[in-house]
Amino acid sequence: GGQQNWIDHLIYLAEPFGFAVAAVVVAWVSGSTWAAVGVHGGFHMASLVLLAMRTDGNHPVAWVLEGALWLVVAGVVWLLARRRILPPAR
């Protein structure tokens, strides 16, 4: 991982936390575990793309940014699902 001290170890958890929230949200919204499996596959595909782009994924800023982006994905999925499930407010 690239962690140098205990703060880095905590910051490193931003990525799996955001990823986990996204997986739970898509599983909940879809009612299927396969949606979470798809998020997991997307996580690995994104890692391959970043590797091909030769980016430095072993930096605390990258960990926080990726975790934040996964939270954005979870929020967008949740909002879109909520819009579809709930009738519009009058």
Phi and psi in radians as a Rosetta constraint file:
Dihedral C 1 N 2 CA 2 C 2 CIRCULARHARMONIC 1.660 0.35
Dihedral N 2 CA 2 C 2 N 3 CIRCULARHARMONIC 0.112 0.35
Dihedral C 2 N 3 CA 3 C 3 CIRCULARHARMONIC -1.340 0.35
Dihedral N 3 CA 3 C 3 N 4 CIRCULARHARMONIC 2.366 0.35
Dihedral C 3 N 4 CA 4 C 4 CIRCULARHARMONIC -1.870 0.35
Dihedral N 4 CA 4 C 4 N 5 CIRCULARHARMONIC -0.441 0.35
Dihedral C 4 N 5 CA 5 C 5 CIRCULARHARMONIC -2.633 0.35
Dihedral N 5 CA 5 C 5 N 6 CIRCULARHARMONIC -3.089 0.35
Dihedral C 5 N 6 CA 6 C 6 CIRCULARHARMONIC -1.172 0.35
Dihedral N 6 CA 6 C 6 N 7 CIRCULARHARMONIC -0.517 0.35
Dihedral C 6 N 7 CA 7 C 7 CIRCULARHARMONIC -1.170 0.35
Dihedral N 7 CA 7 C 7 N 8 CIRCULARHARMONIC -0.741 0.35
Dihedral C 7 N 8 CA 8 C 8 CIRCULARHARMONIC -1.060 0.35
Dihedral N 8 CA 8 C 8 N 9 CIRCULARHARMONIC -0.664 0.35
Dihedral C 8 N 9 CA 9 C 9 CIRCULARHARMONIC -1.112 0.35
Dihedral N 9 CA 9 C 9 N 10 CIRCULARHARMONIC -0.654 0.35
Dihedral C 9 N 10 CA 10 C 10 CIRCULARHARMONIC -1.243 0.35
Dihedral N 10 CA 10 C 10 N 11 CIRCULARHARMONIC -0.769 0.35
Dihedral C 10 N 11 CA 11 C 11 CIRCULARHARMONIC -1.096 0.35
Dihedral N 11 CA 11 C 11 N 12 CIRCULARHARMONIC -0.621 0.35
Dihedral C 11 N 12 CA 12 C 12 CIRCULARHARMONIC -1.033 0.35
Dihedral N 12 CA 12 C 12 N 13 CIRCULARHARMONIC -0.454 0.35
Dihedral C 12 N 13 CA 13 C 13 CIRCULARHARMONIC -1.283 0.35
Dihedral N 13 CA 13 C 13 N 14 CIRCULARHARMONIC -0.185 0.35
Dihedral C 13 N 14 CA 14 C 14 CIRCULARHARMONIC -1.071 0.35
Dihedral N 14 CA 14 C 14 N 15 CIRCULARHARMONIC -0.709 0.35
Dihedral C 14 N 15 CA 15 C 15 CIRCULARHARMONIC -1.133 0.35
Dihedral N 15 CA 15 C 15 N 16 CIRCULARHARMONIC -0.950 0.35
Dihedral C 15 N 16 CA 16 C 16 CIRCULARHARMONIC -1.161 0.35
Dihedral N 16 CA 16 C 16 N 17 CIRCULARHARMONIC -0.491 0.35
Dihedral C 16 N 17 CA 17 C 17 CIRCULARHARMONIC -1.148 0.35
Dihedral N 17 CA 17 C 17 N 18 CIRCULARHARMONIC -0.873 0.35
Dihedral C 17 N 18 CA 18 C 18 CIRCULARHARMONIC -1.078 0.35
Dihedral N 18 CA 18 C 18 N 19 CIRCULARHARMONIC -0.720 0.35
Dihedral C 18 N 19 CA 19 C 19 CIRCULARHARMONIC -1.072 0.35
Dihedral N 19 CA 19 C 19 N 20 CIRCULARHARMONIC -0.781 0.35
Dihedral C 19 N 20 CA 20 C 20 CIRCULARHARMONIC -1.123 0.35
Dihedral N 20 CA 20 C 20 N 21 CIRCULARHARMONIC -0.737 0.35
Dihedral C 20 N 21 CA 21 C 21 CIRCULARHARMONIC -1.077 0.35
Dihedral N 21 CA 21 C 21 N 22 CIRCULARHARMONIC -0.760 0.35
Dihedral C 21 N 22 CA 22 C 22 CIRCULARHARMONIC -1.085 0.35
Dihedral N 22 CA 22 C 22 N 23 CIRCULARHARMONIC -0.755 0.35
Dihedral C 22 N 23 CA 23 C 23 CIRCULARHARMONIC -1.115 0.35
Dihedral N 23 CA 23 C 23 N 24 CIRCULARHARMONIC -0.742 0.35
Dihedral C 23 N 24 CA 24 C 24 CIRCULARHARMONIC -1.140 0.35
Dihedral N 24 CA 24 C 24 N 25 CIRCULARHARMONIC -0.747 0.35
Dihedral C 24 N 25 CA 25 C 25 CIRCULARHARMONIC -1.106 0.35
Dihedral N 25 CA 25 C 25 N 26 CIRCULARHARMONIC -0.821 0.35
Dihedral C 25 N 26 CA 26 C 26 CIRCULARHARMONIC -1.180 0.35
Dihedral N 26 CA 26 C 26 N 27 CIRCULARHARMONIC -0.599 0.35
Dihedral C 26 N 27 CA 27 C 27 CIRCULARHARMONIC -1.150 0.35
Dihedral N 27 CA 27 C 27 N 28 CIRCULARHARMONIC -0.735 0.35
Dihedral C 27 N 28 CA 28 C 28 CIRCULARHARMONIC -1.165 0.35
Dihedral N 28 CA 28 C 28 N 29 CIRCULARHARMONIC -0.783 0.35
Dihedral C 28 N 29 CA 29 C 29 CIRCULARHARMONIC -1.171 0.35
Dihedral N 29 CA 29 C 29 N 30 CIRCULARHARMONIC -0.727 0.35
Dihedral C 29 N 30 CA 30 C 30 CIRCULARHARMONIC -1.489 0.35
Dihedral N 30 CA 30 C 30 N 31 CIRCULARHARMONIC -0.395 0.35
Dihedral C 30 N 31 CA 31 C 31 CIRCULARHARMONIC 1.333 0.35
Dihedral N 31 CA 31 C 31 N 32 CIRCULARHARMONIC 0.252 0.35
Dihedral C 31 N 32 CA 32 C 32 CIRCULARHARMONIC -2.332 0.35
Dihedral N 32 CA 32 C 32 N 33 CIRCULARHARMONIC 2.418 0.35
Dihedral C 32 N 33 CA 33 C 33 CIRCULARHARMONIC -1.187 0.35
Dihedral N 33 CA 33 C 33 N 34 CIRCULARHARMONIC -0.451 0.35
Dihedral C 33 N 34 CA 34 C 34 CIRCULARHARMONIC -1.088 0.35
Dihedral N 34 CA 34 C 34 N 35 CIRCULARHARMONIC -0.488 0.35
Dihedral C 34 N 35 CA 35 C 35 CIRCULARHARMONIC -1.126 0.35
Dihedral N 35 CA 35 C 35 N 36 CIRCULARHARMONIC -0.709 0.35
Dihedral C 35 N 36 CA 36 C 36 CIRCULARHARMONIC -1.164 0.35
Dihedral N 36 CA 36 C 36 N 37 CIRCULARHARMONIC -0.618 0.35
Dihedral C 36 N 37 CA 37 C 37 CIRCULARHARMONIC -1.097 0.35
Dihedral N 37 CA 37 C 37 N 38 CIRCULARHARMONIC -0.685 0.35
Dihedral C 37 N 38 CA 38 C 38 CIRCULARHARMONIC -1.099 0.35
Dihedral N 38 CA 38 C 38 N 39 CIRCULARHARMONIC -0.697 0.35
Dihedral C 38 N 39 CA 39 C 39 CIRCULARHARMONIC -1.084 0.35
Dihedral N 39 CA 39 C 39 N 40 CIRCULARHARMONIC -0.725 0.35
Dihedral C 39 N 40 CA 40 C 40 CIRCULARHARMONIC -1.081 0.35
Dihedral N 40 CA 40 C 40 N 41 CIRCULARHARMONIC -0.769 0.35
Dihedral C 40 N 41 CA 41 C 41 CIRCULARHARMONIC -1.098 0.35
Dihedral N 41 CA 41 C 41 N 42 CIRCULARHARMONIC -0.702 0.35
Dihedral C 41 N 42 CA 42 C 42 CIRCULARHARMONIC -1.092 0.35
Dihedral N 42 CA 42 C 42 N 43 CIRCULARHARMONIC -0.627 0.35
Dihedral C 42 N 43 CA 43 C 43 CIRCULARHARMONIC -1.049 0.35
Dihedral N 43 CA 43 C 43 N 44 CIRCULARHARMONIC -0.796 0.35
Dihedral C 43 N 44 CA 44 C 44 CIRCULARHARMONIC -1.207 0.35
Dihedral N 44 CA 44 C 44 N 45 CIRCULARHARMONIC -0.655 0.35
Dihedral C 44 N 45 CA 45 C 45 CIRCULARHARMONIC -1.131 0.35
Dihedral N 45 CA 45 C 45 N 46 CIRCULARHARMONIC -0.716 0.35
Dihedral C 45 N 46 CA 46 C 46 CIRCULARHARMONIC -1.092 0.35
Dihedral N 46 CA 46 C 46 N 47 CIRCULARHARMONIC -0.673 0.35
Dihedral C 46 N 47 CA 47 C 47 CIRCULARHARMONIC -1.096 0.35
Dihedral N 47 CA 47 C 47 N 48 CIRCULARHARMONIC -0.694 0.35
Dihedral C 47 N 48 CA 48 C 48 CIRCULARHARMONIC -1.161 0.35
Dihedral N 48 CA 48 C 48 N 49 CIRCULARHARMONIC -0.687 0.35
Dihedral C 48 N 49 CA 49 C 49 CIRCULARHARMONIC -1.107 0.35
Dihedral N 49 CA 49 C 49 N 50 CIRCULARHARMONIC -0.792 0.35
Dihedral C 49 N 50 CA 50 C 50 CIRCULARHARMONIC -1.106 0.35
Dihedral N 50 CA 50 C 50 N 51 CIRCULARHARMONIC -0.649 0.35
Dihedral C 50 N 51 CA 51 C 51 CIRCULARHARMONIC -1.132 0.35
Dihedral N 51 CA 51 C 51 N 52 CIRCULARHARMONIC -0.738 0.35
Dihedral C 51 N 52 CA 52 C 52 CIRCULARHARMONIC -1.142 0.35
Dihedral N 52 CA 52 C 52 N 53 CIRCULARHARMONIC -0.523 0.35
Dihedral C 52 N 53 CA 53 C 53 CIRCULARHARMONIC -1.443 0.35
Dihedral N 53 CA 53 C 53 N 54 CIRCULARHARMONIC -0.050 0.35
Dihedral C 53 N 54 CA 54 C 54 CIRCULARHARMONIC 1.013 0.35
Dihedral N 54 CA 54 C 54 N 55 CIRCULARHARMONIC 0.743 0.35
Dihedral C 54 N 55 CA 55 C 55 CIRCULARHARMONIC -1.527 0.35
Dihedral N 55 CA 55 C 55 N 56 CIRCULARHARMONIC 2.779 0.35
Dihedral C 55 N 56 CA 56 C 56 CIRCULARHARMONIC -1.636 0.35
Dihedral N 56 CA 56 C 56 N 57 CIRCULARHARMONIC 1.697 0.35
Dihedral C 56 N 57 CA 57 C 57 CIRCULARHARMONIC -1.467 0.35
Dihedral N 57 CA 57 C 57 N 58 CIRCULARHARMONIC -0.041 0.35
Dihedral C 57 N 58 CA 58 C 58 CIRCULARHARMONIC -1.762 0.35
Dihedral N 58 CA 58 C 58 N 59 CIRCULARHARMONIC 0.816 0.35
Dihedral C 58 N 59 CA 59 C 59 CIRCULARHARMONIC -2.298 0.35
Dihedral N 59 CA 59 C 59 N 60 CIRCULARHARMONIC 2.444 0.35
Dihedral C 59 N 60 CA 60 C 60 CIRCULARHARMONIC -0.949 0.35
Dihedral N 60 CA 60 C 60 N 61 CIRCULARHARMONIC -0.611 0.35
Dihedral C 60 N 61 CA 61 C 61 CIRCULARHARMONIC -1.125 0.35
Dihedral N 61 CA 61 C 61 N 62 CIRCULARHARMONIC -0.697 0.35
Dihedral C 61 N 62 CA 62 C 62 CIRCULARHARMONIC -1.127 0.35
Dihedral N 62 CA 62 C 62 N 63 CIRCULARHARMONIC -0.691 0.35
Dihedral C 62 N 63 CA 63 C 63 CIRCULARHARMONIC -1.104 0.35
Dihedral N 63 CA 63 C 63 N 64 CIRCULARHARMONIC -0.809 0.35
Dihedral C 63 N 64 CA 64 C 64 CIRCULARHARMONIC -1.184 0.35
Dihedral N 64 CA 64 C 64 N 65 CIRCULARHARMONIC -0.728 0.35
Dihedral C 64 N 65 CA 65 C 65 CIRCULARHARMONIC -1.098 0.35
Dihedral N 65 CA 65 C 65 N 66 CIRCULARHARMONIC -0.789 0.35
Dihedral C 65 N 66 CA 66 C 66 CIRCULARHARMONIC -1.153 0.35
Dihedral N 66 CA 66 C 66 N 67 CIRCULARHARMONIC -0.709 0.35
Dihedral C 66 N 67 CA 67 C 67 CIRCULARHARMONIC -1.084 0.35
Dihedral N 67 CA 67 C 67 N 68 CIRCULARHARMONIC -0.723 0.35
Dihedral C 67 N 68 CA 68 C 68 CIRCULARHARMONIC -1.148 0.35
Dihedral N 68 CA 68 C 68 N 69 CIRCULARHARMONIC -0.680 0.35
Dihedral C 68 N 69 CA 69 C 69 CIRCULARHARMONIC -1.149 0.35
Dihedral N 69 CA 69 C 69 N 70 CIRCULARHARMONIC -0.654 0.35
Dihedral C 69 N 70 CA 70 C 70 CIRCULARHARMONIC -1.132 0.35
Dihedral N 70 CA 70 C 70 N 71 CIRCULARHARMONIC -0.634 0.35
Dihedral C 70 N 71 CA 71 C 71 CIRCULARHARMONIC -1.156 0.35
Dihedral N 71 CA 71 C 71 N 72 CIRCULARHARMONIC -0.635 0.35
Dihedral C 71 N 72 CA 72 C 72 CIRCULARHARMONIC -1.108 0.35
Dihedral N 72 CA 72 C 72 N 73 CIRCULARHARMONIC -0.764 0.35
Dihedral C 72 N 73 CA 73 C 73 CIRCULARHARMONIC -1.020 0.35
Dihedral N 73 CA 73 C 73 N 74 CIRCULARHARMONIC -0.812 0.35
Dihedral C 73 N 74 CA 74 C 74 CIRCULARHARMONIC -1.057 0.35
Dihedral N 74 CA 74 C 74 N 75 CIRCULARHARMONIC -0.743 0.35
Dihedral C 74 N 75 CA 75 C 75 CIRCULARHARMONIC -1.128 0.35
Dihedral N 75 CA 75 C 75 N 76 CIRCULARHARMONIC -0.736 0.35
Dihedral C 75 N 76 CA 76 C 76 CIRCULARHARMONIC -1.133 0.35
Dihedral N 76 CA 76 C 76 N 77 CIRCULARHARMONIC -0.788 0.35
Dihedral C 76 N 77 CA 77 C 77 CIRCULARHARMONIC -1.067 0.35
Dihedral N 77 CA 77 C 77 N 78 CIRCULARHARMONIC -0.784 0.35
Dihedral C 77 N 78 CA 78 C 78 CIRCULARHARMONIC -1.097 0.35
Dihedral N 78 CA 78 C 78 N 79 CIRCULARHARMONIC -0.785 0.35
Dihedral C 78 N 79 CA 79 C 79 CIRCULARHARMONIC -1.133 0.35
Dihedral N 79 CA 79 C 79 N 80 CIRCULARHARMONIC -0.736 0.35
Dihedral C 79 N 80 CA 80 C 80 CIRCULARHARMONIC -1.126 0.35
Dihedral N 80 CA 80 C 80 N 81 CIRCULARHARMONIC -0.706 0.35
Dihedral C 80 N 81 CA 81 C 81 CIRCULARHARMONIC -1.178 0.35
Dihedral N 81 CA 81 C 81 N 82 CIRCULARHARMONIC -0.687 0.35
Dihedral C 81 N 82 CA 82 C 82 CIRCULARHARMONIC -1.131 0.35
Dihedral N 82 CA 82 C 82 N 83 CIRCULARHARMONIC -0.681 0.35
Dihedral C 82 N 83 CA 83 C 83 CIRCULARHARMONIC -1.109 0.35
Dihedral N 83 CA 83 C 83 N 84 CIRCULARHARMONIC -0.662 0.35
Dihedral C 83 N 84 CA 84 C 84 CIRCULARHARMONIC -1.303 0.35
Dihedral N 84 CA 84 C 84 N 85 CIRCULARHARMONIC -0.630 0.35
Dihedral C 84 N 85 CA 85 C 85 CIRCULARHARMONIC -1.435 0.35
Dihedral N 85 CA 85 C 85 N 86 CIRCULARHARMONIC -0.786 0.35
Dihedral C 85 N 86 CA 86 C 86 CIRCULARHARMONIC -1.572 0.35
Dihedral N 86 CA 86 C 86 N 87 CIRCULARHARMONIC 2.470 0.35
Dihedral C 86 N 87 CA 87 C 87 CIRCULARHARMONIC -1.206 0.35
Dihedral N 87 CA 87 C 87 N 88 CIRCULARHARMONIC 2.698 0.35
Dihedral C 87 N 88 CA 88 C 88 CIRCULARHARMONIC -1.115 0.35
Dihedral N 88 CA 88 C 88 N 89 CIRCULARHARMONIC 2.539 0.35
Dihedral C 88 N 89 CA 89 C 89 CIRCULARHARMONIC -1.321 0.35
Dihedral N 89 CA 89 C 89 N 90 CIRCULARHARMONIC 2.544 0.35
